Amino acid sequence: MKSQLSQNLVLNSELKPLTEGEKNTLVFIRNKKLLYIISTYVAFIGVLIYAWFDAKARWMNEYDEDEQARFFLLAPFVFAIVYAGITAFFLNYYFKLVHPYVKDIRKNIKELVYFRPEKYQTPIFAEYYILTPADKKPTVKINKEIFDEIDPNSSATLSLGKHSRFIFEIVVDGRKIKFNETNEPVDI
């Protein structure tokens, strides 16, 4: 597996078991994404089935026997190719979006990454961030108090799913920033 951490900030990392709350969060996210994928897939297959019966009815009423025979010879191949394409698309979508959460839940492991936090303040608005080694979430919004306390000797711990890379919390010099299932900070 290729590394999904920016190595210039990482000091060390270790694996630990998930807490019950973290596991529940992963289950909630998995179920939400799975429901979206399955409902969308079923809707597309429903449209495909409707298109088959509609096309069959039109060909039976509007065309002669030779063209009907041609339809019944070629249409199953066309619909099978469309069905295979839709199924392949949604399987790929599942393996990219849902399967990493399933692996985290099944293996019950999270990764703790210890790093040196770097501060970043937006130039126009007074929003405060720290740079993290996580590729999926390289910046995390923090409050001004934590931002002001960060110095070159500060240390931080990033708790994230090993496969899903979902961030559970970041601890900066002993102060926790927890994240909810939408990957937004709860403490801000």
Backbone hydrogen bonds, N-H to C=O, Kabsch-Sander energy under -0.5 kcal/mol:
donor,donor_aa,acceptor,acceptor_aa,energy
6,S,133,P,-3.1
7,Q,5,L,-0.8
9,L,6,S,-1.3
10,V,6,S,-0.7
11,L,114,Y,-3.4
12,N,114,Y,-1.6
14,E,112,L,-2.3
16,K,110,K,-2.4
18,L,108,N,-1.0
23,K,19,T,-2.3
24,N,20,E,-2.3
25,T,21,G,-2.0
26,L,22,E,-2.2
27,V,23,K,-2.4
28,F,24,N,-2.5
29,I,25,T,-2.4
30,R,26,L,-2.8
31,N,27,V,-2.7
32,K,28,F,-2.2
33,K,29,I,-2.5
34,L,30,R,-2.7
35,L,31,N,-2.5
36,Y,32,K,-1.7
37,I,33,K,-2.4
38,I,34,L,-2.9
39,S,35,L,-2.4
40,T,36,Y,-2.0
41,Y,37,I,-2.5
42,V,38,I,-2.7
43,A,39,S,-1.9
44,F,40,T,-2.3
45,I,41,Y,-2.5
46,G,42,V,-2.5
47,V,43,A,-2.2
48,L,44,F,-2.1
49,I,45,I,-2.5
50,Y,46,G,-2.5
51,A,47,V,-2.6
52,W,48,L,-2.0
53,F,49,I,-2.2
54,D,50,Y,-2.6
55,A,51,A,-2.7
56,K,52,W,-2.4
57,A,53,F,-2.2
58,R,54,D,-2.3
59,W,55,A,-2.5
60,M,56,K,-2.0
61,N,57,A,-1.5
62,E,58,R,-2.4
63,Y,59,W,-1.4
68,Q,64,D,-2.1
69,A,65,E,-2.3
70,R,66,D,-2.0
71,F,67,E,-2.2
72,F,68,Q,-2.6
73,L,69,A,-1.1
74,L,70,R,-2.5
75,A,71,F,-3.0
77,F,74,L,-0.6
78,V,74,L,-1.9
79,F,75,A,-2.9
80,A,76,P,-2.2
81,I,77,F,-2.2
82,V,78,V,-2.3
83,Y,79,F,-2.7
84,A,80,A,-2.6
85,G,81,I,-2.4
86,I,82,V,-2.5
87,T,83,Y,-2.6
88,A,84,A,-2.6
89,F,85,G,-2.3
90,F,86,I,-2.3
91,L,87,T,-2.4
92,N,88,A,-2.3
93,Y,89,F,-2.2
94,Y,90,F,-2.4
95,F,91,L,-2.5
96,K,92,N,-1.6
97,L,93,Y,-2.4
98,V,94,Y,-2.4
99,H,94,Y,-2.3
101,Y,98,V,-1.0
102,V,98,V,-1.7
103,K,99,H,-2.6
104,D,100,P,-2.0
105,I,101,Y,-2.4
106,R,102,V,-2.7
107,K,103,K,-2.7
108,N,104,D,-1.7
109,I,104,D,-0.7
110,K,16,K,-3.4
111,E,160,L,-3.4
112,L,14,E,-3.3
113,V,111,E,-0.6
113,V,158,L,-2.8
114,Y,12,N,-3.2
114,Y,112,L,-0.5
115,F,156,A,-2.6
116,R,9,L,-1.5
118,E,131,L,-0.8
120,Y,129,Y,-2.3
122,T,127,E,-1.9
127,E,125,F,-1.8
128,Y,142,I,-0.6
129,Y,120,Y,-2.7
130,I,140,V,-1.8
131,L,118,E,-2.8
132,T,138,P,-2.9
135,D,4,Q,-2.0
140,V,130,I,-2.0
142,I,128,Y,-2.8
147,F,143,N,-2.1
148,D,144,K,-2.8
149,E,145,E,-1.3
150,I,146,I,-0.9
150,I,147,F,-0.7
154,S,151,D,-2.1
156,A,115,F,-2.5
157,T,171,V,-2.3
158,L,113,V,-3.0
159,S,157,T,-0.5
159,S,169,E,-2.9
160,L,111,E,-2.5
160,L,158,L,-0.6
161,G,166,F,-2.3
162,K,109,I,-1.1
165,R,161,G,-1.1
168,F,159,S,-3.0
168,F,166,F,-0.6
169,E,159,S,-1.2
170,I,177,I,-2.1
171,V,157,T,-2.6
172,V,170,I,-0.6
172,V,175,R,-2.7
173,D,155,S,-2.3
173,D,171,V,-0.6
175,R,172,V,-2.1
176,K,174,G,-0.5
177,I,170,I,-2.4
179,F,168,F,-2.3
180,N,184,E,-2.1
183,N,180,N,-2.1
186,V,178,K,-3.2
187,D,178,K,-0.7
